[in-house]
Amino acid sequence: MKNKNRIIVALDVESRKEAMRWVDLLYPKVAIFKVGLKLYTACGPEIITAIRKKGAEVFLDLKFNDIPNTMAGAVKEALKYRVAMLTVHTLAGPAALKAVAGVARGSRTKILGVTILTSICGHFLKDLGIRRSVSDEVLYLAKMAKRCGLDGVVSSAQEAGVLRRSLGKDFLIVTPGIRPDKVAGGDQKRVATPQEAIKAGADLLVVGRPILEAKDPLSALGELLVESRGS
């Protein structure tokens, strides 16, 4: 990952037309685009085909969370679209994660486990009766994901350092909640600058609003690319 573009742009928009406008503008400076629940619900799998036809890769962020058989079946269908990465919730448990890993074994698609969403803070974990801190809970879930055969996890930059030290250099860490310095986090509580995330050990950075809502998106992207080169 050292010499590659680390930025994934989140296409959190409402239509195929708008999504492809962003792909046309940003590709090939951006090589991977995130398709999440909003865009996928609006467009279906056709948006994946359109993005890949352009030459870009797709990070399909649907966060599957269900019983093992249902998750394995959903992943099997998603693999048909040859996406670069696909997310499942680690809280689905070991049986589901092992089933998913088994289905995906040998495919080009990296399966990532979502740990704790960046919109969640420690107070909420306490409300749920979880005694571990956010960082400890993320590490617990990430270790489970690796043990079950997943390729990596999605976590905030605050946890990336301990994950990298504990899980090794080959375990993929994708970090959302990326904000340029002095830009508000919005509804995300655990945010970081690109430099902070890379220094902590993140491989890939997911960026949405700082680019999509910028007055000059290409300039905003350029600054993020420079900041994300890291060491």
Beta strands, then each sheet from edge to edge (+ up, - down):
strand 1: 7-10
strand 2: 32-36
strand 3: 57-64
strand 4: 85-89
strand 5: 110-114
strand 6: 152-154
strand 7: 172-175
strand 8: 204-207
sheet 1: 1+ 2+ 3+ 4+ 5+ 6+ 7+ 8+ 1+
end
